[in-house]
Amino acid sequence: MDIVNFLRAQWDRALAVAIALAAAVSLLLGYRGVSGTPHVAVQLPYIVSAGMFGIFLLTIAATLWVSADLRDEWRELRKLRVRLDTIENPEARPVRTHRAETTGPGSNGRAAAEVRS
């Protein structure tokens, strides 16, 4: 698999890694600024700017990674549901698995069971 297809398929994880690297750089630059002076008054701007920004970026990276994992879990559960539906009723037509269970402006609030019929 080439890198473009991999990044297109795993964009959320790739973005999480890139943001985590930016957070590491921010934290290292903050540490470098803090370690250069013994005075607390001079260290505070580094802690506030680089430290807090690095922690903020780490939080965003962790959220993106967990979101990607949850999306994978939902995808697997959807595949299992389709398999179970075909086992229960093999002559039925295949179930639309992605758009059928969403409720939006076009679905009029119908549940996924109503769309399958």
C-alpha positions as CSV (number, residue, x, y, z in Angstrom):
1,M,0.0,0.0,0.0
2,D,1.5,3.3,-0.9
3,I,1.7,6.2,1.5
4,V,-1.0,8.4,-0.1
5,N,-3.6,5.6,0.2
6,F,-2.5,4.9,3.8
7,L,-2.8,8.5,4.8
8,R,-6.1,8.9,3.1
9,A,-7.5,5.8,4.9
10,Q,-5.9,6.7,8.3
11,W,-6.1,10.5,8.2
12,D,-7.2,10.8,11.8
13,R,-4.3,8.7,13.1
14,A,-1.8,10.4,10.9
15,L,-3.0,13.8,12.1
16,A,-2.9,12.6,15.7
17,V,0.8,11.6,15.3
18,A,1.6,14.9,13.6
19,I,0.0,16.9,16.4
20,A,1.7,14.7,19.0
21,L,5.1,15.5,17.4
22,A,4.3,19.2,17.4
23,A,3.4,18.9,21.1
24,A,6.7,17.2,21.8
25,V,8.6,20.0,20.0
26,S,6.6,22.6,22.0
27,L,7.3,20.9,25.3
28,L,11.0,20.5,24.5
29,L,11.3,24.1,23.5
30,G,9.6,25.1,26.7
31,Y,12.0,22.9,28.7
32,R,14.9,24.4,26.9
33,G,13.7,27.9,27.9
34,V,13.0,27.0,31.5
35,S,16.3,25.2,32.0
36,G,18.3,28.2,30.8
37,T,17.5,30.5,33.8
38,P,17.3,30.0,37.6
39,H,14.7,32.7,38.1
40,V,11.1,31.7,38.5
41,A,9.8,35.0,37.1
42,V,11.7,34.3,33.8
43,Q,10.5,30.6,33.7
44,L,6.8,31.4,34.0
45,P,6.3,32.6,30.4
46,Y,7.9,29.4,29.1
47,I,5.7,27.2,31.3
48,V,2.5,29.1,30.3
49,S,3.2,29.4,26.6
50,A,5.1,26.3,25.6
51,G,3.9,24.0,28.4
52,M,0.2,24.7,28.2
53,F,0.3,24.7,24.4
54,G,2.1,21.3,24.4
55,I,-0.5,19.8,26.8
56,F,-3.3,21.2,24.7
57,L,-1.8,19.6,21.6
58,L,-1.4,16.3,23.4
59,T,-5.0,16.4,24.4
60,I,-6.1,17.0,20.8
61,A,-3.9,14.1,19.6
62,A,-5.3,11.7,22.1
63,T,-8.8,12.7,21.2
64,L,-8.2,12.1,17.5
65,W,-6.6,8.7,18.2
66,V,-9.5,7.5,20.5
67,S,-12.0,8.8,17.9
68,A,-10.2,6.7,15.2
69,D,-10.4,3.6,17.4
70,L,-14.0,4.2,18.1
71,R,-14.7,4.5,14.4
72,D,-13.0,1.2,13.8
73,E,-15.1,-0.5,16.5
74,W,-18.3,0.9,15.0
75,R,-17.2,-0.4,11.6
76,E,-16.6,-3.9,13.0
77,L,-19.9,-3.9,14.7
78,R,-21.6,-2.9,11.5
79,K,-20.0,-5.8,9.7
80,L,-21.1,-8.2,12.4
81,R,-24.7,-6.9,12.1
82,V,-24.7,-7.4,8.4
83,R,-23.5,-10.9,8.8
84,L,-26.1,-11.7,11.4
85,D,-28.8,-10.2,9.2
86,T,-27.7,-12.4,6.3
87,I,-27.7,-15.5,8.6
88,E,-31.2,-14.8,9.9
89,N,-32.7,-14.1,6.5
90,P,-30.4,-15.3,3.6
91,E,-32.8,-14.5,0.7
92,A,-33.2,-10.8,1.8
93,R,-31.4,-8.2,-0.1
94,P,-28.2,-6.8,1.4
95,V,-28.6,-4.0,4.0
96,R,-27.2,-0.6,3.4
97,T,-24.8,-0.3,6.2
98,H,-23.5,3.2,6.2
99,R,-26.2,5.7,5.5
100,A,-29.2,3.7,6.6
101,E,-28.7,4.1,10.4
102,T,-28.1,7.8,10.4
103,T,-31.0,10.2,11.1
104,G,-30.6,13.4,9.2
105,P,-32.6,15.8,7.1
106,G,-33.3,13.2,4.4
107,S,-34.3,10.3,6.7
108,N,-37.3,12.0,8.5
109,G,-36.1,10.4,11.8
110,R,-36.8,6.9,10.7
111,A,-35.0,4.1,12.5
112,A,-32.6,1.8,10.8
113,A,-35.1,-1.1,11.1
114,E,-37.6,0.8,9.0
115,V,-35.0,1.5,6.3
116,R,-34.0,-2.2,6.0
117,S,-37.4,-3.4,4.8
